[in-house]
Amino acid sequence: MTDLSEIDKTTQEIVDEFAFFDDWMQRYEYIIEMGKALDGLPDDRKDDAHKVPGCQSQVWFHARQENGRIHFDADSDAMIVRGLIAMLLRVYSDRTPEEIIRTPPEFFEVLELGSHLSGSRANGLHAMVTRIHAYAKAFRDEQAAETIEPEALA
């Protein structure tokens, strides 16, 4: 089984989990529960350098590369956004840069999140995915770097 199929497997697991819920209120509650379980970020990473622009809520992302894989840590001041972050990290964290770059967030379309999130939340979700892919491209392009600072993504 290739690593890409592992990403596919993870996204399918998320889609299957959401299929258990009968309505969107239950799905929102599940997203919030995932957000509550998110480890988050230490306060020293909640700064402007790690802040994701384009999000209505405050969102911070940090990435580091270890053994050729990118590990993401992230947090938000909004619980539903923390849940969305938890889903993104479940799919993209601990993957190679190439795996991340090759995997668009199509599972969000399957979940119909775009039509059930407010416009500003949908824009924020897009901004978070853009940040994840920017980190992956930066790590791919800077193979020797252990940590990419956010200003390198600009």
Residue pairs with C-beta under 8 A, 6 or more apart in sequence:
1 9
3 95
3 96
3 99
4 99
4 102
4 103
7 91
7 92
7 95
7 99
7 103
10 90
10 91
11 91
11 103
11 106
11 107
12 107
14 87
14 90
14 91
14 107
14 111
15 107
15 110
15 111
17 30
18 27
18 30
18 111
21 27
21 30
24 116
27 111
27 116
28 80
30 83
31 80
31 83
31 84
31 87
32 79
32 80
32 82
32 83
33 83
34 82
34 83
34 86
34 87
35 76
35 79
35 80
35 81
35 82
35 83
35 84
35 85
35 86
36 79
36 82
37 86
38 74
38 75
38 82
38 83
38 85
38 86
38 89
39 73
40 73
40 74
40 75
40 82
41 50
41 60
41 62
41 73
41 74
41 75
45 60
45 62
45 73
45 75
46 58
46 60
46 75
47 60
49 149
49 150
49 151
50 60
50 61
50 62
50 150
51 58
51 59
51 60
51 150
52 59
52 60
52 61
52 124
52 127
52 128
52 131
53 127
54 123
54 124
54 126
54 127
54 130
55 76
55 81
55 123
55 124
55 127
55 128
56 78
56 118
56 120
56 121
56 123
56 124
57 76
57 77
57 78
57 81
57 124
58 76
58 77
58 78
59 74
59 75
59 76
59 81
59 85
59 124
59 127
59 128
60 74
60 75
60 76
61 72
61 73
61 74
61 128
61 131
61 132
61 135
61 150
62 72
62 73
62 74
63 70
63 71
63 72
63 73
63 132
63 135
63 139
63 147
63 148
64 70
64 71
64 146
64 147
65 71
65 97
65 139
65 145
65 146
65 147
65 148
66 146
68 96
69 94
69 95
69 96
70 92
70 93
70 94
70 95
70 96
70 97
70 100
70 135
70 136
70 139
71 93
71 94
72 88
72 89
72 92
72 93
72 132
72 135
74 85
74 88
74 89
74 128
75 82
75 85
76 82
76 85
80 121
81 121
81 124
84 113
84 121
84 124
84 125
84 128
85 128
88 105
88 128
88 129
88 132
91 103
91 105
91 107
92 100
92 103
92 132
92 136
95 103
97 136
97 137
97 139
97 140
98 136
98 140
100 132
100 133
100 135
100 136
101 133
101 136
101 137
101 140
104 129
105 125
105 129
108 114
108 125
113 122
113 125
114 122
114 125
117 125
131 153
134 153
135 148
135 153
138 145
138 148
138 152
138 153
139 145
139 148
142 148
142 152
